Amino acid sequence: MVEGTQKRVPLTPEDGVRMRRLSEEISARVQEMALIFARTVDLKLGPEVTLKFAPRKAAQAHLPPGPPVDVDIEIFDLPDGTHCCYDYINQVCVCPC
């Protein structure tokens, strides 16, 4: 695509229904992850907190040889710009990350 142009293509009715359902499911799961994280680190989630699900690749220097893997998942951003992540490998909440 040429930079600055936007392509808008409607989904089939079936795909539109499925995409809407997937969006609802994903949103609910991200909210659940944020609530677990906030409870764990004793944070209050308010409307100023931006929920996310943004996997990050690990630095290869810290991993055994092989393809890059997602190790951190950014779960939310706090109003002061702090990013908070879930460390998938070590099963810990990290804030800031």
N, CA, C and O of each residue as an XYZ file, in Angstrom:
388
protein
N       0.837     -1.192      0.000
C       0.000      0.000      0.000
C       0.871      1.241      0.000
O       1.947      1.262      0.599
N       0.406      2.252     -0.663
C       1.104      3.518     -0.719
C       0.883      4.250      0.602
O      -0.230      4.291      1.126
N       1.969      4.829      1.132
C       1.874      5.557      2.394
C       0.852      6.681      2.275
O       0.825      7.409      1.283
N       0.011      6.811      3.301
C      -0.983      7.874      3.312
C      -2.320      7.463      2.731
O      -3.276      8.236      2.791
N      -2.413      6.277      2.175
C      -3.697      5.822      1.654
C      -4.307      4.834      2.630
O      -3.604      4.195      3.413
N      -5.599      4.720      2.572
C      -6.301      3.803      3.456
C      -7.162      2.892      2.597
O      -7.879      3.343      1.704
N      -7.076      1.614      2.883
C      -7.889      0.642      2.166
C      -8.933      0.105      3.131
O      -8.586     -0.404      4.197
N     -10.184      0.209      2.777
C     -11.277     -0.277      3.616
C     -12.065     -1.304      2.809
O     -12.644     -0.987      1.770
N     -12.078     -2.530      3.300
C     -12.766     -3.612      2.606
C     -13.728     -4.273      3.586
O     -13.294     -4.761      4.629
N     -15.005     -4.302      3.281
C     -15.963     -4.910      4.199
C     -15.752     -6.423      4.301
O     -15.363     -7.086      3.339
N     -16.018     -6.933      5.483
C     -15.964     -8.367      5.715
C     -17.249     -9.013      5.217
O     -18.275     -8.349      5.062
N     -17.178    -10.301      4.972
C     -18.416    -11.031      4.701
C     -19.250    -11.007      5.975
O     -18.687    -10.836      7.056
N     -20.556    -11.168      5.893
C     -21.365    -11.170      7.110
C     -20.886    -12.197      8.144
O     -20.874    -11.913      9.342
N     -20.498    -13.370      7.690
C     -20.026    -14.408      8.609
C     -18.722    -13.989      9.286
O     -18.567    -14.150     10.497
N     -17.789    -13.453      8.506
C     -16.513    -12.998      9.073
C     -16.725    -11.812     10.005
O     -16.040    -11.688     11.020
N     -17.677    -10.937      9.663
C     -17.975     -9.794     10.519
C     -18.482    -10.238     11.879
O     -18.073     -9.690     12.902
N     -19.365    -11.220     11.902
C     -19.889    -11.755     13.162
C     -18.765    -12.397     13.961
O     -18.668    -12.191     15.170
N     -17.919    -13.168     13.299
C     -16.814    -13.849     13.993
C     -15.810    -12.839     14.534
O     -15.360    -12.977     15.671
N     -15.454    -11.840     13.756
C     -14.502    -10.820     14.209
C     -15.060    -10.046     15.405
O     -14.323     -9.734     16.341
N     -16.352     -9.740     15.376
C     -16.964     -9.040     16.510
C     -16.889     -9.911     17.761
O     -16.555     -9.419     18.839
N     -17.192    -11.183     17.630
C     -17.153    -12.096     18.772
C     -15.733    -12.245     19.302
O     -15.523    -12.213     20.515
N     -14.769    -12.407     18.424
C     -13.365    -12.517     18.849
C     -12.923    -11.248     19.580
O     -12.231    -11.326     20.595
N     -13.318    -10.084     19.069
C     -12.965     -8.821     19.722
C     -13.529     -8.761     21.131
O     -12.845     -8.315     22.052
N     -14.767     -9.203     21.312
C     -15.377     -9.222     22.641
C     -14.630    -10.171     23.575
O     -14.370     -9.834     24.730
N     -14.285    -11.363     23.072
C     -13.572    -12.344     23.884
C     -12.186    -11.840     24.281
O     -11.773    -11.983     25.432
N     -11.480    -11.257     23.331
C     -10.131    -10.746     23.599
C     -10.198     -9.614     24.621
O      -9.402     -9.575     25.559
N     -11.135     -8.703     24.443
C     -11.282     -7.592     25.375
C     -11.543     -8.102     26.792
O     -10.956     -7.599     27.749
N     -12.403     -9.079     26.926
C     -12.712     -9.639     28.243
C     -11.484    -10.299     28.862
O     -11.251    -10.159     30.063
N     -10.706    -11.006     28.072
C      -9.501    -11.682     28.582
C      -8.437    -10.677     29.006
O      -7.784    -10.867     30.032
N      -8.256     -9.611     28.230
C      -7.279     -8.582     28.573
C      -7.703     -7.878     29.863
O      -6.864     -7.594     30.717
N      -8.989     -7.600     30.007
C      -9.483     -6.993     31.249
C      -9.228     -7.917     32.440
O      -8.837     -7.459     33.513
N      -9.448     -9.206     32.248
C      -9.203    -10.174     33.320
C      -7.723    -10.209     33.702
O      -7.389    -10.241     34.887
N      -6.837    -10.204     32.705
C      -5.402    -10.189     32.981
C      -5.009     -8.930     33.738
O      -4.213     -8.990     34.675
N      -5.562     -7.791     33.338
C      -5.246     -6.517     34.001
C      -5.720     -6.537     35.453
O      -5.021     -6.039     36.335
N      -6.898     -7.105     35.711
C      -7.409     -7.183     37.076
C      -6.532     -8.073     37.953
O      -6.246     -7.731     39.100
N      -6.107     -9.209     37.416
C      -5.211    -10.107     38.163
C      -3.898     -9.395     38.451
O      -3.395     -9.439     39.573
N      -3.346     -8.742     37.438
C      -2.082     -8.023     37.597
C      -2.221     -6.939     38.656
O      -1.399     -6.848     39.568
N      -3.261     -6.117     38.536
C      -3.464     -5.002     39.470
C      -3.630     -5.510     40.900
O      -3.082     -4.924     41.834
N      -4.374     -6.584     41.075
C      -4.552     -7.164     42.409
C      -3.219     -7.647     42.962
O      -2.929     -7.466     44.145
N      -2.412     -8.258     42.108
C      -1.125     -8.818     42.528
C      -0.159     -7.736     42.998
O       0.536     -7.914     43.999
N      -0.114     -6.614     42.278
C       0.839     -5.543     42.624
C       0.184     -4.408     43.405
O       0.802     -3.370     43.643
N      -1.060     -4.611     43.796
C      -1.804     -3.645     44.613
C      -1.929     -2.282     43.926
O      -1.572     -1.249     44.492
N      -2.442     -2.305     42.698
C      -2.708     -1.082     41.930
C      -4.207     -0.934     41.716
O      -4.929     -1.923     41.595
N      -4.658      0.296     41.672
C      -6.053      0.594     41.330
C      -6.130      0.854     39.831
O      -5.370      1.660     39.294
N      -7.050      0.170     39.159
C      -7.261      0.416     37.738
C      -8.410      1.392     37.576
O      -9.531      1.114     38.002
N      -8.139      2.526     36.965
C      -9.158      3.520     36.703
C      -9.262      3.781     35.215
O      -8.554      3.157     34.423
N     -10.130      4.690     34.828
C     -10.328      4.976     33.402
C      -9.097      5.580     32.725
O      -8.994      5.562     31.499
N      -8.166      6.113     33.515
C      -6.959      6.719     32.933
C      -5.884      5.682     32.591
O      -4.872      6.022     31.978
N      -6.094      4.426     32.982
C      -5.148      3.342     32.681
C      -5.501      2.759     31.313
O      -6.658      2.434     31.042
N      -4.486      2.632     30.457
C      -4.688      2.091     29.114
C      -4.391      0.597     29.113
O      -3.248      0.189     29.322
N      -5.420     -0.221     28.877
C      -5.225     -1.667     28.799
C      -4.622     -2.027     27.446
O      -4.941     -1.427     26.420
N      -3.733     -3.033     27.477
C      -3.049     -3.470     26.261
C      -2.858     -4.973     26.284
O      -3.021     -5.618     27.320
N      -2.517     -5.513     25.152
C      -1.982     -6.862     25.049
C      -0.938     -6.770     23.956
O      -1.235     -6.952     22.775
N       0.295     -6.483     24.366
C       1.368     -6.227     23.405
C       2.560     -7.124     23.713
O       3.421     -6.752     24.511
N       2.622     -8.308     23.087
C       3.773     -9.190     23.312
C       5.070     -8.543     22.849
O       5.099     -7.841     21.838
N       6.136     -8.783     23.596
C       7.469     -8.261     23.273
C       8.426     -9.421     23.095
O       8.352    -10.420     23.812
N       9.314     -9.284     22.145
C      10.342    -10.306     21.919
C      11.443    -10.163     22.953
O      11.771     -9.056     23.379
N      12.004    -11.277     23.347
C      13.120    -11.272     24.295
C      14.400    -10.907     23.566
O      14.544    -11.163     22.371
N      15.315    -10.314     24.290
C      16.643    -10.064     23.737
C      17.332    -11.419     23.561
O      17.387    -12.211     24.501
N      17.841    -11.681     22.400
C      18.452    -12.980     22.122
C      19.622    -13.288     23.050
O      19.943    -14.455     23.276
N      20.253    -12.262     23.582
C      21.391    -12.485     24.473
C      20.976    -13.218     25.746
O      21.813    -13.838     26.403
N      19.704    -13.154     26.096
C      19.230    -13.760     27.330
C      18.551    -15.105     27.123
O      18.019    -15.689     28.067
N      18.569    -15.592     25.901
C      17.870    -16.840     25.588
C      18.812    -17.859     24.968
O      19.851    -17.505     24.412
N      18.435    -19.134     25.070
C      19.216    -20.147     24.352
C      19.051    -19.947     22.846
O      18.121    -19.271     22.404
N      19.959    -20.538     22.056
C      19.846    -20.392     20.598
C      18.483    -20.856     20.105
O      17.898    -21.793     20.648
N      17.997    -20.203     19.093
C      16.702    -20.548     18.515
C      15.966    -19.302     18.089
O      16.492    -18.194     18.185
N      14.742    -19.484     17.614
C      13.972    -18.321     17.155
C      13.565    -17.431     18.328
O      13.448    -17.911     19.455
N      13.348    -16.132     18.072
C      12.891    -15.229     19.133
C      11.541    -15.688     19.686
O      10.712    -16.227     18.952
N      11.334    -15.475     20.954
C      10.062    -15.826     21.584
C       9.516    -14.625     22.333
O      10.270    -13.753     22.767
N       8.199    -14.586     22.480
C       7.572    -13.543     23.285
C       7.762    -13.914     24.749
O       7.383    -15.008     25.167
N       8.339    -13.020     25.522
C       8.524    -13.310     26.939
C       7.784    -12.321     27.826
O       7.349    -12.687     28.918
N       7.634    -11.098     27.393
C       6.885    -10.107     28.145
C       5.635     -9.749     27.359
O       5.653     -9.665     26.131
N       4.559     -9.543     28.089
C       3.331     -9.065     27.470
C       2.938     -7.801     28.202
O       2.588     -7.832     29.382
N       2.998     -6.681     27.487
C       2.593     -5.426     28.112
C       1.090     -5.480     28.333
O       0.319     -5.690     27.396
N       0.678     -5.287     29.595
C      -0.720     -5.422     29.978
C      -1.408     -4.068     30.093
O      -2.562     -3.920     29.689
N      -0.702     -3.074     30.643
C      -1.286     -1.738     30.681
C      -0.228     -0.673     30.852
O       0.906     -0.938     31.251
N      -0.642      0.553     30.534
C       0.175      1.742     30.736
C      -0.521      2.599     31.787
O      -1.731      2.820     31.728
N       0.264      3.076     32.747
C      -0.253      3.964     33.780
C      -0.256      5.401     33.273
O       0.434      5.701     32.299
N      -1.010      6.296     33.904
C      -1.101      7.683     33.436
C       0.250      8.403     33.349
O       0.412      9.315     32.539
N       1.221      7.997     34.180
C       2.530      8.658     34.147
C       3.445      8.102     33.057
O       4.608      8.493     32.963
N       2.921      7.191     32.233
C       3.701      6.611     31.144
C       4.396      5.312     31.491
O       5.072      4.734     30.639
N       4.250      4.836     32.719
C       4.855      3.571     33.142
C       4.183      2.407     32.429
O       2.955      2.328     32.381
N       4.987      1.504     31.876
C       4.488      0.291     31.240
C       4.564     -0.850     32.250
O       5.557     -0.976     32.967
N       3.534     -1.676     32.313
C       3.512     -2.831     33.206
C       3.312     -4.088     32.370
O       2.436     -4.148     31.507
N       4.154     -5.102     32.647
C       4.171     -6.314     31.834
C       4.014     -7.580     32.658
O       4.313     -7.620     33.851
N       3.547     -8.587     31.994
C       3.500     -9.939     32.538
C       4.658    -10.702     31.906
O       4.741    -10.803     30.682
N       5.543    -11.233     32.728
C       6.676    -12.037     32.255
C       6.176    -13.469     32.105
O       6.018    -14.196     33.087
N       5.934    -13.853     30.873
C       5.341    -15.147     30.543
C       6.230    -16.319     30.954
O       5.729    -17.331     31.444
N       7.527    -16.192     30.761
C       8.461    -17.276     31.072
C       8.562    -17.504     32.578
O       8.484    -18.642     33.042
N       8.736    -16.423     33.341
C       8.953    -16.532     34.783
C       7.681    -16.408     35.616
O       7.721    -16.552     36.838
N       6.548    -16.139     34.956
C       5.251    -16.052     35.636
C       5.241    -14.984     36.732
O       4.810    -15.242     37.856
N       5.722    -13.775     36.390
C       5.748    -12.675     37.356
C       5.206    -11.400     36.705
O       5.245    -11.233     35.486
N       4.697    -10.507     37.564
C       4.267     -9.182     37.143
C       5.446     -8.235     37.293
O       6.132     -8.247     38.315
N       5.682     -7.418     36.281
C       6.826     -6.509     36.272
C       6.306     -5.096     35.976
O       5.677     -4.850     34.947
N       6.587     -4.181     36.905
C       6.128     -2.804     36.719
C       7.105     -1.865     37.397
O       7.188     -1.893     38.625
N       7.844     -1.041     36.688
C       7.784     -0.838     35.241
C       8.566     -1.943     34.501
O       9.397     -2.650     35.070
N       8.258     -2.042     33.241
C       8.967     -3.021     32.401
C       9.516     -2.335     31.166
O      10.146     -2.981     30.329
